[in-house]
Amino acid sequence: MKNNTHAPLLTTTVGSFPKPAYLLKARQQYASGTIDYTALHELEKKATAEVIALQEEIGLDILVHGEMERGDMATYFAEHLEGFEISSPVRSYGNRYYRKPIVKGKITRPKPITVALFSYTQSLTEKPVKGMLTGPYTMCDWSFNKYYRNRRDLVMALAEVIGAEARDLQDAGARYIQIDEPAISTRPAELDLAIEAMAVVTAGLTAKTISHICYGDFAPIYPRLLDLPVDQFDLEFANSDFSNIDVFSSPPFTKEIAVGVIDIHSHNLETKEQVKQRIYRALKAFPPDKVYIDPDCGLKTRTWEETRDKLTVMMAAVREVRRELRGVTHEASVSG
């Protein structure tokens, strides 16, 4: 473990948190027209403040606003961009349905989408809050296209408006901007297009840029994935019991990486020792000074209690590993 003594192991989460019952009820009331947007938004802000308070209590290093204002990660942005309509409910998997974006015209961004709530959230804490965006490739892949002549034209049009949003977030003070691209791993043949589009999104940014990619099948896109122009990847490992980590052994991984050590698809609560073992596996596989620790994916499918418990266990494991690594450093200095 001698090479792991400088690992900071900064902690964060991927983005979403479960919505409290009062907000779920309010969203239904808003959809039925029994409350107005102002009332709904005040409850979204209340829930956001609770998400920040929970993260502060647990001790996370880099915070998220919890996405209390969002349903589906693609549809939310489509609702705020010109050129989109939203479909009737479409079955995603199992008994889960969502309203899918439909591109009917030229895509434009009338005004910033995420900046106001980001600014409010950042005002609640001295810790950095991530700006959270859905990437252009995923926006395209999860939409019906009835306007642009091909997928590339749609992806690049989306890259322009999402890039403008990213720059507005940076101007508002965002030090971390996450551009989620879960669809990248599902269409390896279009990885070059995703890379080209991300270059438009991140052009000129000095904030740390992050891309979350899930589904765990990274072999078809590695090492070409390293060409995606972001500073950090956020990848899931716990759900596959780290069976996918060897993919990154050759060639060596070169970027920062947030390693998912908590399985958010399971109700089971990990033990501290399980999480510690996962952290040490990550420190052997990646440059230790580039490793961050977080859950596999967004937490919106867990209950509030499960979210608290899972993150508490994660932080307990991280704190213990940090102490152990400091002990290794001390022993090395004494023996030296």
VONUTI-394284 format. One record per residue (C-alpha): residue in three letters; x negated, y, z negated. Coordinates in Angstrom, 1 decimal, decimal comma. Each point is the difference from the previous one (the first is absolute). Last residue first. Layout:
  aa      u      v      w
 ALA      X      Y      Z
...
END
This chain:
  aa      u      v      w
 GLY  -13,0    6,0   -6,3
 SER    1,5   -2,4   -2,5
 VAL    1,6    2,9   -1,9
 SER    1,2    1,7    3,2
 ALA    1,5   -3,3    1,3
 GLU    1,7   -0,7   -3,3
 HIS    1,6    3,4    0,0
 THR    1,2   -0,3    3,5
 VAL    1,5   -3,4   -0,7
 GLY    1,8    1,4   -3,0
 ARG    1,4    2,8    2,2
 LEU    1,3   -2,7    2,3
 GLU    1,7   -1,8   -2,9
 ARG    1,6    3,3   -1,2
 ARG    1,3    0,7    3,6
 VAL    1,3   -3,6    0,2
 GLU    2,0    0,6   -3,2
 ARG    1,4    3,2    1,1
 VAL    1,0   -1,5    3,4
 ALA    1,8   -3,0   -1,7
 ALA    1,9    2,3   -2,4
 MET    1,0    2,2    3,0
 MET    1,3   -2,9    2,0
 VAL    2,0   -1,4   -3,0
 THR    1,6    3,5   -0,5
 LEU    0,8    0,2    3,7
 LYS    1,8   -3,3    0,0
 ASP    1,9    0,8   -3,2
 ARG    1,1    3,4    1,1
 THR    1,1   -1,2    3,4
 GLU    1,8   -3,0   -1,4
 GLU    1,9    2,3   -2,4
 TRP    1,0    2,4    2,8
 THR    1,2   -2,9    2,0
 ARG   -2,0   -1,2    3,0
 THR    0,9    0,5    3,7
 LYS   -1,2    3,7    0,0
 LEU   -3,5   -1,0   -1,1
 GLY   -1,9    0,8    3,3
 CYS   -2,6   -2,5    1,0
 ASP   -2,8   -2,2   -1,3
 PRO   -0,4    1,7   -3,3
 ASP   -3,1    2,3   -0,6
 ILE   -3,7    0,0   -0,6
 TYR   -2,6    2,1    1,8
 VAL   -3,3   -1,4    1,3
 LYS   -2,6    2,1    1,8
 ASP   -2,7   -0,1   -2,7
 PRO    0,3   -3,8    0,0
 PRO   -0,8   -0,4    3,7
 PHE    2,5   -2,8    0,8
 ALA    0,2   -3,7   -0,5
 LYS   -1,6   -0,5   -3,4
 LEU    1,8    2,9   -1,5
 ALA    3,3   -1,3    1,4
 ARG   -0,5   -3,4   -1,6
 TYR   -0,7    1,8   -3,3
 ILE    3,2    1,9    0,3
 ARG    2,0   -3,1    0,7
 GLN   -1,5   -1,8   -3,1
 LYS    0,9    3,0   -2,1
 VAL    3,6   -0,1    1,3
 GLN    0,4   -3,6   -1,0
 GLU   -1,6    0,7   -3,4
 LYS    2,4    2,8   -0,7
 THR    2,9   -2,3    0,7
 GLU    2,3    0,6    3,0
 LEU    3,7    0,5   -0,6
 ASN    2,2   -2,2    2,2
 HIS    2,7    1,9    1,9
 SER   -1,9   -0,5    3,2
 HIS   -0,2    2,1    3,2
 ILE   -2,0    2,7   -1,8
 ASP   -3,0   -2,3   -0,4
 ILE   -2,6    2,0   -2,0
 VAL   -3,7    0,1    1,1
 GLY    0,3    2,0    3,2
 VAL   -3,4    1,3    0,8
 ALA   -0,4    3,7    0,9
 ILE   -2,9    0,1    2,4
 GLU   -2,7    2,5    0,9
 LYS   -1,6   -0,6    3,3
 THR   -2,9   -2,2    1,3
 PHE    1,1   -3,6   -0,2
 PRO   -2,8   -2,4    0,9
 PRO    0,2   -1,7    3,4
 SER    0,7   -2,6   -1,1
 SER    1,4   -0,3   -3,5
 PHE    3,3    1,8    0,7
 VAL    1,9   -3,1    1,0
 ASP   -1,0   -1,6   -3,3
 ILE    2,7    2,0   -1,8
 ASN    2,9   -1,7    1,7
 SER    0,4   -2,8   -2,6
 PHE    0,2    2,7   -2,7
 ASP    3,0   -1,8   -1,7
 SER    2,0    0,8    3,1
 ASN    2,3    2,4   -2,0
 ALA   -3,0    1,4   -1,9
 PHE   -1,8    1,3    3,1
 GLU    1,8    3,0    1,4
 LEU   -2,0    2,7    1,7
 ASP   -0,5    3,8   -0,5
 PHE   -2,7    1,2    2,5
 GLN   -2,1    3,1   -0,7
 ASP   -1,7    2,8    1,9
 VAL    2,2   -0,1    3,1
 PRO   -0,8    0,0    3,7
 LEU    1,0   -3,6    0,9
 ASP   -3,3   -1,4    1,3
 LEU   -0,3   -2,4   -3,0
 LEU    3,0   -1,8    1,4
 ARG   -2,1   -1,3    2,8
 PRO   -1,7   -2,3   -2,6
 TYR    2,7   -1,4   -0,5
 ILE    3,3    0,2    1,8
 PRO    0,9   -3,7    0,6
 ALA   -1,4   -1,0   -3,4
 PHE    2,1    2,5   -2,0
 ASP    3,1   -2,0   -0,7
 GLY    1,0    1,4   -3,4
 TYR    3,5    1,3    0,8
 CYS   -1,1    3,5   -1,0
 ILE   -2,0    3,0    1,3
 HIS   -0,3    3,1   -2,1
 SER   -2,1    2,8    1,6
 ILE   -2,0    2,5   -2,0
 THR   -1,4    3,4    0,8
 LYS   -2,1    2,0   -2,5
 ALA    0,8    3,7    0,6
 THR   -2,3    1,8    2,5
 LEU    2,4   -0,4    2,9
 GLY   -1,0    1,4    3,4
 ALA    1,4   -2,9    2,0
 THR    1,7   -2,5   -2,3
 VAL    3,3   -0,3    2,0
 VAL   -1,6    0,1    3,4
 ALA   -2,6   -2,6   -0,8
 MET    2,8   -2,1   -1,4
 ALA    1,6   -0,1    3,4
 GLU   -3,1   -1,3    1,8
 ILE   -0,5   -2,6   -2,7
 ALA    3,6   -1,2    0,3
 LEU   -0,3   -0,2    3,8
 ASP   -3,2   -2,1   -0,4
 LEU    1,8   -2,3   -2,4
 GLU    2,6   -0,8    2,6
 ALA   -0,9   -3,6    0,7
 PRO   -0,1   -0,6   -3,8
 ARG    3,8    0,5   -0,3
 THR    1,1   -1,1   -3,5
 SER   -3,1    1,3   -1,8
 ILE    0,6    3,6    1,1
 ALA    3,7    0,0   -1,1
 PRO   -0,9    0,8   -3,6
 GLU   -1,5    3,4    1,0
 ASP    0,4    2,4   -3,0
 ILE   -1,7    3,3    0,2
 GLN   -1,3    0,9   -3,4
 ILE   -1,3    3,5   -0,7
 TYR   -2,2    0,6   -3,0
 ARG   -1,2    3,5   -1,1
 ALA    3,4    1,6    0,7
 GLY   -0,2    3,7   -0,7
 ALA    2,9    1,5    2,0
 ASP   -2,3    0,6    2,9
 GLN   -0,8   -3,7   -0,1
 LEU    3,7   -0,8    0,1
 ASP    0,5    2,4    3,0
 ARG   -2,9   -1,8    1,8
 ALA    1,7   -3,3   -0,5
 GLU    3,3    1,3    1,2
 ALA   -1,7    1,2    3,2
 GLY   -1,6   -3,4    0,5
 ILE    3,4   -1,6   -0,4
 VAL    1,4    2,2    2,7
 GLU   -2,8   -0,7    2,5
 ALA   -0,3   -3,7   -0,8
 LEU    3,7   -0,4    0,7
 ALA   -0,5    1,2    3,6
 MET   -3,0   -2,3    0,3
 VAL    2,1   -3,0   -1,2
 LEU    2,8    0,8    2,4
 ASP   -2,2    0,4    3,0
 ARG   -1,8   -3,2   -0,8
 ARG    3,2   -2,0   -0,4
 ASN    1,3    0,8    3,5
 ARG    2,1    2,4    2,0
 TYR    1,2    2,0   -3,0
 TYR    3,7    0,4   -0,5
 LYS    1,9   -3,1   -1,1
 ASN   -2,5   -1,4   -2,5
 PHE    1,4   -2,0   -2,9
 SER   -2,0    0,5   -3,1
 TRP   -2,1   -2,1   -2,4
 ASP   -2,9   -0,4    2,4
 CYS   -0,1    3,7    0,8
 MET    0,0    1,2   -3,7
 THR   -2,6   -2,7   -0,7
 TYR   -2,3    1,3    2,7
 PRO    0,5    3,6   -1,1
 GLY   -0,9   -0,5   -3,6
 THR    2,4    0,4   -2,9
 LEU   -1,1    2,8   -2,3
 MET   -0,7    0,3   -3,8
 GLY   -2,0    2,9   -1,5
 LYS   -1,8   -1,4   -3,0
 VAL    0,1    1,7   -3,4
 PRO   -3,2    1,0   -1,6
 LYS    0,0    0,2   -3,8
 GLU    0,8    3,3   -1,7
 THR    3,6   -0,9   -0,1
 LEU    3,5    1,4    0,5
 SER   -0,9    2,6    2,6
 GLN   -1,2   -2,8    2,3
 THR    3,6   -1,3    0,1
 TYR    1,5    3,4    0,9
 SER   -2,6    0,5    2,7
 PHE    0,6   -3,5    1,4
 LEU    3,8    0,7    0,0
 ALA   -0,4    3,1    2,0
 VAL   -2,6   -1,4    2,4
 THR    1,8   -3,2    1,1
 ILE    1,9    1,0    3,1
 PRO   -1,6    3,2    1,4
 LYS    2,2    1,8    2,5
 PRO    1,7   -0,5    3,4
 ARG   -2,2   -3,1    0,8
 THR    0,4   -1,0    3,7
 ILE    0,7   -3,2    1,8
 LYS    1,4    0,3    3,6
 GLY    3,3   -1,8    0,3
 LYS    2,0   -3,1   -0,9
 VAL   -2,4   -1,9   -2,2
 ILE    2,1   -2,4   -2,2
 PRO   -1,0   -0,4   -3,7
 LYS    1,3   -3,2   -1,7
 ARG    2,5    0,1   -2,8
 TYR   -1,0   -2,7   -2,5
 TYR    1,2   -3,4   -1,0
 ARG   -1,3   -2,6   -2,5
 ASN    2,0   -3,3   -0,3
 GLY   -2,9   -2,2    1,1
 TYR   -2,1    2,1    2,4
 SER    0,4    3,4    1,8
 ARG    3,7   -0,1    0,9
 VAL    1,0    3,3    1,7
 PRO    2,4    2,5   -1,6
 SER    1,4    2,5    2,5
 SER   -2,6    1,9    1,9
 ILE   -1,7    3,3   -0,7
 GLU   -0,6    2,7    2,6
 PHE   -3,4    1,4    0,8
 GLY   -1,2    2,8    2,2
 GLU   -0,5    2,6   -2,7
 LEU   -1,8   -1,2   -3,1
 HIS    1,4   -0,1   -3,5
 GLU    2,2   -3,1    0,2
 ALA   -2,9   -1,8    1,8
 PHE   -2,2    0,6   -3,0
 TYR    2,4   -1,8   -2,3
 THR    0,7   -2,7    2,5
 ALA   -3,6   -1,1    0,1
 MET   -0,6   -0,5   -3,7
 ASP    3,5   -1,4   -0,7
 GLY    1,8    1,8   -2,9
 ARG   -1,8    3,1   -1,0
 GLU    0,6    2,8   -2,5
 MET   -1,3   -1,9   -3,0
 GLU   -3,2   -0,7    1,9
 GLY   -2,1   -0,8   -3,1
 HIS   -1,9    3,3   -0,3
 VAL   -3,3   -1,8    0,1
 LEU   -3,0    0,3   -2,4
 ILE   -3,7   -0,5    0,1
 ASP   -1,7   -1,0   -3,3
 LEU    2,7   -2,2   -1,7
 GLY    0,2    0,3   -3,7
 ILE    3,1   -1,9   -1,0
 GLU    1,5    3,1   -1,6
 GLU   -1,0    2,2    3,0
 GLN    1,6   -2,4    2,4
 LEU    3,2   -0,1   -2,0
 ALA    0,1    3,8   -0,3
 ILE   -0,4    0,3    3,8
 VAL    2,8   -2,4    0,7
 GLU    2,2    1,8   -2,5
 ALA   -0,7    3,3    1,8
 THR    1,0   -1,6    3,3
 ALA    3,3   -1,2   -1,5
 LYS    0,8    3,6   -1,1
 LYS   -1,0    1,3    3,4
 GLU    2,3   -2,5    1,7
 LEU    2,8    1,0   -2,4
 GLU   -0,4    3,6    1,0
 HIS    0,0   -1,0    3,6
 LEU    3,4   -1,9   -0,4
 ALA    1,6    3,1   -1,5
 THR   -1,3    2,3    2,7
 TYR    1,0   -2,5    2,7
 ASP    3,7    0,0   -1,0
 ILE    2,0   -2,5   -2,0
 THR    3,2   -1,9    0,9
 GLY   -0,9   -0,2    3,7
 SER   -0,1   -3,8    0,3
 ALA   -3,7    0,0    0,8
 TYR   -0,6    2,4   -2,8
 GLN    1,8   -2,2   -2,5
 GLN   -2,0   -3,0    1,1
 ARG   -3,2    1,9   -0,5
 ALA    1,2    1,2   -3,4
 LYS    0,6   -3,6   -1,1
 LEU   -3,5   -1,0    1,1
 LEU   -1,3    3,0   -1,8
 TYR    1,8   -0,8   -3,3
 ALA   -1,2   -3,6    0,2
 PRO   -3,7    0,9    0,2
 LYS   -1,8   -0,4    3,3
 PRO   -2,8   -2,5    0,1
 PHE   -3,4    1,5    0,9
 SER   -1,5    0,5    3,4
 GLY   -3,6    1,0    0,9
 VAL   -2,9   -2,5    0,1
 THR   -1,1    0,4   -3,6
 THR   -3,2    1,4   -1,5
 THR   -3,0   -1,0   -2,0
 LEU   -3,7    1,1    0,3
 LEU   -2,3   -3,0   -0,4
 PRO   -3,1    2,2   -0,5
 ALA   -2,3   -2,8    1,1
 HIS   -3,6    1,0   -0,9
 THR   -1,0   -3,1   -1,8
 ASN    1,2   -2,4    2,7
 ASN   -3,3   -0,7    1,6
 LYS   -1,3   -1,9   -3,0
 MET    3,0   -2,3   -0,1
END
